[in-house]
Amino acid sequence: ANRRRVRELCELLIERGSPYRLKANCLLEYLVRLDGEELALWRRAGFVELYVGVETASPEILDSVNKRVEGGDVRDANRRLREAGIVPVYSFMAGFPEETPARLQATLDLMRYLKREYPAARITQLHLLTVYPGTPLYPKAAALGVKLPATLEAWSTHHWNRIDYPWLDESTKRFLRDASFFTGFLDGRTLAEYLLDGAAVRSLVRIYGAIVRARIALRFYRFMPEIRLLANLVARRLEAPAT
C-alpha cells in the first residue's frame, strides 16, 4: 500500500470527524514497517482493529511462503499496536512440509507471547494448511505426492481434514487437529464471543484460555480430556436453531 496515501486518508478522516470504527486486514510485511506515530494516527482516524496473518514463528517456513519478515518483527509490531490502542487479530497456520515439532511449538509459544504482552490482542485458532493453485507450496505439494483436485467442483470440498499430507505422520495429524481446536480458546475471548453465549459459559472459556496458555508454557499435551467435552459443547451450540 502507498503509505503517503494512507496518511492522507487518515488525516481527512480526522479533519472531518469520522464517526466510524474501522477494522481492516493488514499484511504483516506492511505492519512491521509502521512506526508508533503512524499507528497513533490510524487510531485517531478510527482504526480499532487489524487482522494480521502471522502464520508461523519459523523463519524457514516464512521464507517458503514468501513472507519477508524477521523473527522479532511481529513482537515489535505487537508492542507498537498496544501503545497505539489498536487491537490486533493474529492468524496462524500449521501443517507445512517444513514443519517440525520444534517449529510448531515455537509457533504456539509466539501465540502465547503476543497475548501475554498485549492482553487485548485476539488470537484465532491455529488454522491447518490447505494448498491452493498459485501458491508457492502448490508445486512442492504435488511433487511430494499430494493428490490435488482436477476440477473446480472438487476444489469446493478440498480442505485440510480431507487431505492426506504425506509429510505428516498420524501422531502429528492428531496433535494438529487438537491444536486447531484448543488454540481457539487461547485468548479466552474470541471463540466465546463468536460461537457461545451466556455469562457462565464465557467465564469458563476465560478460565480454559488460562489453562491453554499454561499447557503451551509447560509443553503439556498428553492428557487433554476437556477437548472432546468442549468440542461437543461447541457443536451443540452451532447446531442450535437461531432465536
C-alpha positions in Angstrom: 0.0 0.0 0.0 1.0 3.6 -0.5 1.9 4.9 3.0 1.5 8.6 1.9 -2.0 7.9 0.6 -3.0 6.1 3.8 -1.7 9.0 5.8 -3.7 11.5 3.8 -6.8 9.3 4.1 -6.4 9.2 7.9 -5.8 13.0 8.1 -9.0 13.6 6.1 -11.0 11.2 8.4 -9.7 13.1 11.5 -10.4 16.5 9.9 -14.0 15.6 9.1 -14.6 14.0 12.4 -15.3 10.5 11.1 -17.8 8.6 13.4 -16.6 5.2 12.1 -14.9 2.4 14.0 -12.7 0.9 11.3 -11.5 -2.7 11.0 -9.2 -3.9 8.3 -6.8 -6.6 7.1 -3.2 -5.7 7.2 -0.2 -7.6 5.7 2.4 -8.4 8.3 5.1 -7.2 5.9 3.3 -3.8 5.8 2.5 -3.6 9.5 6.1 -4.2 10.7 7.2 -1.1 8.7 4.8 1.2 10.6 6.2 3.3 13.4 4.3 4.3 16.6 3.4 7.8 15.2 1.7 6.3 12.1 -0.2 3.8 14.2 -1.3 6.5 16.5 -2.6 8.5 13.5 -4.5 5.4 12.3 -6.1 5.1 15.8 -7.2 8.8 15.8 -8.7 8.2 12.3 -10.9 5.4 13.7 -9.0 2.2 13.1 -9.6 0.0 16.1 -8.7 -3.5 14.9 -6.3 -5.0 12.3 -6.4 -8.6 11.1 -2.8 -9.8 10.6 -1.7 -13.1 9.1 1.4 -14.1 11.1 1.2 -17.8 10.1 4.3 -19.2 11.9 7.2 -18.4 14.1 9.6 -20.3 11.8 11.9 -18.1 9.6 12.3 -21.1 7.2 8.6 -21.6 6.7 8.0 -17.8 6.4 10.6 -17.8 3.7 9.0 -20.7 1.9 5.6 -18.9 1.7 7.3 -15.6 0.6 6.7 -13.7 3.9 9.6 -11.4 4.1 9.8 -10.6 7.8 12.3 -11.2 10.6 11.7 -13.2 13.8 11.3 -10.2 16.1 9.3 -8.1 13.8 5.8 -9.2 14.9 6.8 -8.8 18.6 7.9 -5.2 18.0 4.7 -4.5 16.0 2.6 -6.0 18.8 4.2 -3.5 21.2 3.5 -0.6 18.9 -0.1 -1.7 18.4 -0.5 -1.9 22.2 0.9 1.6 22.6 -1.4 3.0 19.9 -4.5 1.2 21.2 -5.3 -0.8 18.1 -6.3 -4.4 18.7 -4.7 -7.0 16.5 -6.4 -10.2 15.5 -3.5 -12.6 14.8 -3.9 -15.6 12.5 -1.6 -18.6 12.5 -1.2 -21.8 10.4 0.4 -25.2 10.7 1.0 -28.4 8.7 3.7 -27.1 6.3 6.1 -29.6 4.7 8.9 -28.0 6.6 7.0 -28.2 9.9 8.8 -30.0 12.8 7.6 -30.4 16.4 10.1 -27.7 17.5 8.8 -25.2 14.9 5.2 -26.0 15.8 6.0 -25.4 19.5 7.7 -22.1 18.6 4.5 -21.0 16.8 2.4 -21.9 19.9 4.9 -20.0 22.1 4.6 -17.0 19.8 0.8 -17.1 20.1 1.1 -17.2 23.9 3.7 -14.4 23.9 1.7 -12.0 21.8 -1.4 -12.4 24.1 0.7 -12.1 27.2 2.4 -8.9 26.0 -0.9 -7.3 24.8 -3.8 -8.8 26.8 -6.4 -7.2 24.4 -4.9 -9.0 21.4 -7.1 -11.6 19.7 -5.6 -14.9 18.6 -7.5 -17.1 16.1 -7.4 -20.8 16.3 -4.4 -22.5 14.6 -5.5 -22.9 11.0 -4.4 -26.0 9.2 -2.7 -25.8 5.8 -4.7 -26.1 2.6 -2.6 -25.9 -0.5 -4.2 -23.9 -3.4 -3.0 -23.3 -7.0 -0.8 -20.3 -7.5 0.8 -20.5 -4.1 4.5 -21.3 -3.6 3.6 -24.6 -1.9 1.4 -25.9 -4.7 4.2 -27.4 -6.9 6.0 -28.6 -3.8 2.9 -30.4 -2.5 2.3 -32.0 -5.9 5.9 -33.2 -6.1 5.6 -34.7 -2.6 2.6 -36.8 -3.7 -0.4 -34.8 -2.6 -3.4 -35.7 -4.7 -4.9 -32.4 -5.8 -8.3 -31.9 -7.3 -8.6 -31.9 -11.1 -12.0 -29.9 -11.3 -13.4 -26.7 -9.9 -16.2 -28.7 -8.2 -13.6 -30.9 -6.4 -11.8 -27.8 -5.1 -15.0 -26.7 -3.4 -14.7 -29.6 -0.9 -10.9 -29.6 -0.7 -9.7 -28.7 2.8 -7.4 -29.9 5.4 -9.5 -32.7 7.1 -9.9 -34.4 3.7 -6.3 -34.3 2.7 -3.7 -36.9 3.4 -0.4 -34.9 3.5 2.4 -37.5 3.2 4.8 -35.4 5.3 2.6 -35.7 8.4 2.5 -38.9 10.4 -0.6 -40.0 12.3 0.6 -38.7 15.6 1.3 -35.2 14.1 -2.1 -35.2 12.4 -3.9 -35.9 15.7 -2.0 -33.2 17.5 -2.7 -30.7 14.8 -6.4 -31.4 14.9 -6.3 -31.0 18.7 -4.2 -27.8 18.5 -6.5 -26.3 15.9 -9.3 -26.7 18.5 -7.7 -25.8 21.8 -5.9 -22.7 20.4 -9.3 -21.3 19.6 -9.6 -20.7 23.3 -6.1 -19.3 23.8 -7.1 -15.7 24.2 -10.1 -16.6 26.4 -12.4 -14.3 24.4 -12.7 -14.7 20.6 -14.3 -18.1 20.3 -16.7 -17.4 23.2 -17.9 -14.2 21.6 -18.4 -15.7 18.1 -19.9 -19.0 18.9 -21.1 -19.1 22.5 -23.4 -17.1 24.7 -24.2 -16.8 28.4 -22.0 -15.3 31.2 -21.3 -18.6 32.8 -20.0 -20.1 29.5 -17.9 -17.1 28.8 -16.4 -17.3 32.3 -15.5 -20.9 31.7 -13.9 -20.0 28.3 -11.7 -17.4 30.0 -10.6 -20.0 32.6 -9.9 -22.5 29.9 -7.9 -19.9 28.0 -5.6 -19.6 31.0 -5.3 -23.4 31.0 -4.4 -23.5 27.3 -1.7 -20.8 27.9 -0.3 -22.9 30.8 -0.3 -26.1 28.6 1.7 -24.3 26.0 4.2 -22.9 28.5 4.6 -26.3 30.2 4.5 -28.3 26.9 1.9 -30.5 28.4 -0.4 -32.0 25.8 -0.6 -35.7 26.7 -3.8 -35.7 28.7 -6.5 -33.3 27.3 -9.9 -34.9 28.1 -11.5 -31.5 28.0 -11.1 -31.2 24.2 -13.8 -33.7 23.5 -16.2 -32.1 26.0 -15.6 -28.7 24.6 -15.9 -29.9 21.0 -19.3 -31.4 21.8 -20.4 -28.1 23.5 -19.4 -26.0 20.5 -21.1 -28.5 18.1 -24.3 -28.3 20.1 -24.2 -24.5 20.1 -23.6 -24.4 16.3 -26.5 -26.8 15.7 -28.9 -25.0 17.9 -31.7 -23.1 15.9 -31.3 -19.4 15.8 -33.7 -17.4 18.1 
